[in-house]
Amino acid sequence: MQLAGSQFTDTTAFVGNDLSTLPDFPAEIRAPAGSLSGVSGFQLHFSSSDIQTPGDSPDVLVAMNPAALKVNLKDLKKNATLIINTNSFDAKNLRLAQFDTNPIDDGSLSNFNVIPVPLTQVTMAALEDLPLSLKEKEKCKNIFALGLMYWMFNRPIEITLKWLEQKFKKENRTYWKQINAYYLRDIITAIQRRYLQPGMMLSRLCSRKEFIGIFPGTRQLLLDL
């Protein structure tokens, strides 16, 4: 998740937004997967105006498992958007996160805009025909989530595509390009609202009325695993 956050940061800087990051590393070394102490996150504060603080209450949380939701729920703004990987909300992970019931179903998230997405399932399906192990395919879900954020916030994907090609060029496996096309360009139709965050120079030259759908204010994004 730190890697996905770094890529979103690089892309955000490239398009001209001011930004500040706040990586959040696990509280314990080698904490059990799915436990509260093993949550790793990456918070990004970006804006078309100057940013003075590294962290704040997030507008969007990508929760890859119940523990990530449990740890960060108290910090979210009212009506914040929650993108939840529903495939990880099984009995075992709910127990590790100390949930008595499934928060997706029990009404406890009614104050938020909840977008349930089977991230793991969709990623595995997208990579079904590629010669990767199940473990390699499962790892790609974080990059798939990154692709969703690129689409939601109108970020260009070319910077990350180039980075992926450079990172895996020594592997000499042509299907990496196919993977890029799948999980960075695929769109989950459940996400119906998109935001266009203009660069700092653009927002200072143009009024809000001239660019319908452009939001010069700040946005807080938190990716959590």
Secondary structure as the mmCIF struct_conf table of DSSP 4:
data_model
#
loop_
_struct_conf.conf_type_id
_struct_conf.id
_struct_conf.beg_label_comp_id
_struct_conf.beg_label_asym_id
_struct_conf.beg_label_seq_id
_struct_conf.end_label_comp_id
_struct_conf.end_label_asym_id
_struct_conf.end_label_seq_id
HELX_RH_AL_P HELX_RH_AL_P1 GLN A 2 PHE A 14
TURN_TY1_P TURN_TY1_P1 VAL A 15 GLY A 16
STRN STRN1 ASP A 18 ASP A 24
BEND BEND1 ALA A 27 GLU A 28
TURN_TY1_P TURN_TY1_P2 ILE A 29 ARG A 30
HELX_LH_PP_P HELX_LH_PP_P1 ALA A 31 PRO A 32
TURN_TY1_P TURN_TY1_P3 ALA A 33 GLY A 34
BEND BEND2 SER A 35 SER A 35
HELX_RH_3T_P HELX_RH_3T_P1 LEU A 36 GLY A 38
STRN STRN2 GLY A 41 SER A 47
BEND BEND3 SER A 48 SER A 49
BEND BEND4 PRO A 54 PRO A 54
BEND BEND5 ASP A 59 ASP A 59
STRN STRN3 VAL A 60 ALA A 63
BEND BEND6 MET A 64 ASN A 65
HELX_RH_AL_P HELX_RH_AL_P2 PRO A 66 ASN A 72
HELX_RH_3T_P HELX_RH_3T_P2 LEU A 73 ASP A 75
BEND BEND7 LEU A 76 LEU A 76
HELX_LH_PP_P HELX_LH_PP_P2 LYS A 77 LYS A 77
TURN_TY1_P TURN_TY1_P4 LYS A 78 ASN A 79
STRN STRN4 THR A 81 ASN A 85
HELX_RH_3T_P HELX_RH_3T_P3 THR A 86 SER A 88
BEND BEND8 ASP A 90 ASP A 90
HELX_RH_AL_P HELX_RH_AL_P3 ALA A 91 LEU A 96
TURN_TY1_P TURN_TY1_P5 ALA A 97 GLN A 98
BEND BEND9 ASP A 100 THR A 101
TURN_TY1_P TURN_TY1_P6 PRO A 103 ASP A 105
BEND BEND10 ASP A 106 GLY A 107
TURN_TY1_P TURN_TY1_P7 SER A 108 ASN A 111
BEND BEND11 PHE A 112 PHE A 112
STRN STRN5 ASN A 113 VAL A 117
HELX_RH_AL_P HELX_RH_AL_P4 LEU A 119 ALA A 126
TURN_TY1_P TURN_TY1_P8 LEU A 127 ASP A 129
BEND BEND12 LEU A 130 PRO A 131
HELX_RH_AL_P HELX_RH_AL_P5 LEU A 134 LYS A 139
TURN_TY1_P TURN_TY1_P9 CYS A 140 CYS A 140
HELX_RH_AL_P HELX_RH_AL_P6 LYS A 141 MET A 152
TURN_TY1_P TURN_TY1_P10 PHE A 153 ASN A 154
BEND BEND13 ILE A 157 ILE A 157
HELX_RH_AL_P HELX_RH_AL_P7 GLU A 158 LYS A 167
TURN_TY1_P TURN_TY1_P11 PHE A 168 PHE A 168
HELX_RH_3T_P HELX_RH_3T_P4 LYS A 169 GLU A 171
TURN_TY1_P TURN_TY1_P12 ASN A 172 ASN A 172
TURN_TY1_P TURN_TY1_P13 THR A 174 THR A 174
HELX_RH_AL_P HELX_RH_AL_P8 TYR A 175 ARG A 185
TURN_TY1_P TURN_TY1_P14 THR A 189 ALA A 190
STRN STRN6 LEU A 196 LEU A 196
HELX_RH_AL_P HELX_RH_AL_P9 MET A 200 LEU A 205
BEND BEND14 CYS A 206 CYS A 206
HELX_RH_3T_P HELX_RH_3T_P5 ARG A 208 GLU A 210
BEND BEND15 PHE A 211 PHE A 211
TURN_TY1_P TURN_TY1_P15 ILE A 212 GLY A 213
STRN STRN7 ILE A 214 ILE A 214
BEND BEND16 GLY A 217 GLY A 217
STRN STRN8 ARG A 219 ASP A 224
#
